[in-house]
Amino acid sequence: MGALLGVLLHAIGGFAAGSFYLPFKIVKKWSWESAWLVLGIAAWLISPIVVAYLTVPNLIEVLNTADSETLMWTYLFGALWGIGGLTFGLALRHLGISLGMTIALGFTTAFGTLIPPIYEGTFITLILTKVGFITFTGIVLALVGIVIAGKAGMMKENDLDADQKEESVAEFNLWKGILVATISGILSASFAFGLSTGKPIADIALENGAQSLFMNNPVLVCILWGGLTSNLIYTYI
C-alpha cells in the first residue's frame, strides 16, 4: 500500500511539474522574469508554509527549536537549488517545453540520484545491490535519452529557418539552452543535500507529532525559501 501511495504521489507531482509552465502562454505580454517571479512567490513562498502549517503540529516551534547552523545550510542548499530551478526555466525559454524538460530533468535525475551517495561514500555499496544496479541502469538510460534528445534538437535547428525558429520558440538557442540545462541538472541536486542537512528539523517535527509522510515539510520551507531568494535576486537584477 505504501509503495502504491508513493507511485500515486509521484504521478501527481509529475503532472504538476509538467503543467507548471503552461500559464506562461497566457502571459505572453509579460517579461519572462515577471512571470517567473509570480510563479516563485506562489510555489516557493506561500505553498510550502501553508502546507507545512496544515500538516505539521507546532510548526513555528519546530523551526525555532532547530539548530541555527542546520537552518543555515538547509537554506543555502535551497538557494543553490533555486539557481538550478532558475536555469531550468531559462532552459525552457531557449529550448521549448519538450526538449528543455527532457534535457534538464534528465540531468537533474542523474545528478540528484548520484551525487548524494558519492558524497556520503556509499555509492559502491549501493551499486552492488540489486536495487542500486537497477537505479544506476535507469540513470544510464536517462543519459542516453538526453543524447538522443540533444541530437534531435540539433536536427530541428538545422531544419528550421529563422522565421520558423521564431514561431516555434521565440528565443530558441540550442547551445545556450543545453548549457543552462546542464547547470540546472547539477545545481538541482542541491535539493537532495538540503533534505539531508535538514534531517534534524524533520526529526524535531516527528517529536512534535508530525506523521512520517509529512516530516520533511518544515525542511521544504527552508529549502524553498532559499530557492526563492536566489530567484528574487536574479529577477530584481
N, C-alpha and C positions, 0 to 999 in steps of 0.2 A: 504493500500500500504506500509506503514511504517513497519507494522508487517511482511509482506511478504519479504521485503528487509532485515529485521533483521534475519529471518529464513534462507534466502539465504546466508547472510554473515556468519552465524554460520555454515552452511553446508560447505562453502568454507574453513573456519577456521578449522573445524573438519577434512576435507580431508587433509589439510596441516599438522595438528598436527599428524594425523595418519600415514603420509608418511615420516615425517622428519627423522626417524631412518633408513629408507631403504638404504641410501648411506653407512651406516656403514658396510653393507655386501660387498661393493665393496673395502673397505679399510681394509681388514682383517689383512694385514701385519702391519698396523699402531698400535701404542698403543692406548688404549681407550681414554686416556687423550688428545692425539694429535688430534684425530678425533673430540672429543667433543669441543676442543678449536676452530677448524676451523668452526664448526657449530656455536659456540657462537659469533665469530667475524662477521660472515655473518648476523646472526639473531638478535643480540643484540647491535652491534656497527654500522654496515653500514645501514641495512634496516630501523631502526627507524628514523635516522636522514635524510635519503633520502626521506622517505615517509612524514615525518613532513615538510620538506623543500618544497615539492611539493604541500602540502595541506593546509599549514598554512602561511598566509601572515606575513611578518616581523618576522620570526621565532626567529632569533637571538635577536631581540629587545624584544620579548615576554619573552624569558628566562632571559635576562638581567634585565627586569623590575620586575620579580618575586622576592619576599622576600627571602633572603638567608636561613632563617630558614625553609621555605616551601620547598625549593630546597633540603636542607639537609635531612629532614625527608622523603621526597619522594624518594630520593636516597638511604637512609638507608633501607627503606622498600623494595626497589628494590633489595638491597644486600641480605636481608633475603629471598626474593622470589628466588633469584639466588641460594641460598643454597637448596631451595626446588626443583628448576629445576635440580640442580646437583644430588641430591639424587634420583630424578625421573630417570635420566639417569642411575644411579647405580642400581636402581630397575630393569630396563630393562636388565641391564648387568647380574643380578643374577636370574631373573625370566623369561626372554624372553619377546618378544613384547606383546603377547596376555594377559598372566597372569599379567605381570608387569603393563601394561596400565590399565587393569581392576581395580586393587587394588589401584594404585597411583592416577588415575584420579577420582576414586570413592571417596577416601578420600579428594582430592582437591575440588571436587564438594560440599561435605558435609561441610567441614570446611570453604571453601571460601564463602559459602552462609550463614552459621550460625554465624560465629564469628563477622562480622561487625554489624549486628543488636543487638547481645548480648552486644557487647562493647558500642554501642550507646544507649542501654536501650530501644530499640523498638521491641525486639523480641516477647514479649507477645502480644503487639498491632498487630504486623504483623501476628502472627499465628491465631489470632481471625478473620482475614479477610478470605474471600473465596480463594483469590489468595495465601495468605500466607499458608493456610492449604494445598492447592494443592501442593505448593512448598515443604512444610515440608514432605508431604506424599511421594513425589518423592525422597527426601533425604533418608527417611527410606528405600525405595525400593533399592536405590543405596547401602546402607549399607548392606542390606540383600544380594544383589548381590556380595558384597565383601566377605561376609562369605561363600557363595556358591563357589566363585572362589578360595578362600583360601582352602576350603575343597577339591576342585578338584585338586589344586596344591599338597596337601598332598598325595592324592591318586596317582597322577602322580609320585611323588617322590618315593613312596613305590613300584610302579610297575616297575620302571626302574632300571637296574643295572648300575654300574659305567660307563661302556662304552657307554651305551645308553644316560645317562645324559650328557656325554661329547659331544656326537654327536648332541643332541638336543639343549642345551645351554651350551657353553663351561665352564662357571663359575656358573652353576645353584646352588643356595643355598637358599632354601625356607625361612628359618627363618631370615637370613641376608637380603634377598630381602623384606620380609614383614616389617622388622624394618625400612629400609631406605624408603620404600614406605609410611609408616605411617608418618615418619619425613617429607617427601616430601609433603604429603597432608596437614599437619599442617602449614608448613612454606610457602607453595604456596598461602595460604590465605593472606599473606602479600601483594600480588599484589592488592587485593581489598583495603587494607589500604593505599597503595601507591596512588591509584586513588582518595581516599577520601582526603588525605592530600594534594594532588596535585590539588584540585579543584580551588584554586586561580589562578594557572597557566592556567587552562582551561578557566577561566573567562577572563583573560587577552587576551587569543587567540581569544575569541569571540569579545572582544572590538576592536581587530585589524582586524576584518573582516573574521575570520575563520567560516566556516559552523559548525553548531552544531554537525554534524556527525563526524567532524574531530577535534573537540575542545580538545580532550584528547591526541592528537598525541604528543604535546610537553611534556605532563606528561609522556607518554610512553618512551620518550627519557631518562628522568631521571631515571625511574624505570628500564628500560632495561640496561642502562649503569651501574647502581648499581648491577644488576644481573651479568653482565659481570665481574665486579670487583671481586666478591666472587668466581666466576668460574676460573678467571685468577689466583687468589691466590692458589686455590686447584691444578690446573694443573701445576703450577710452582713448588709447594712443592713436 
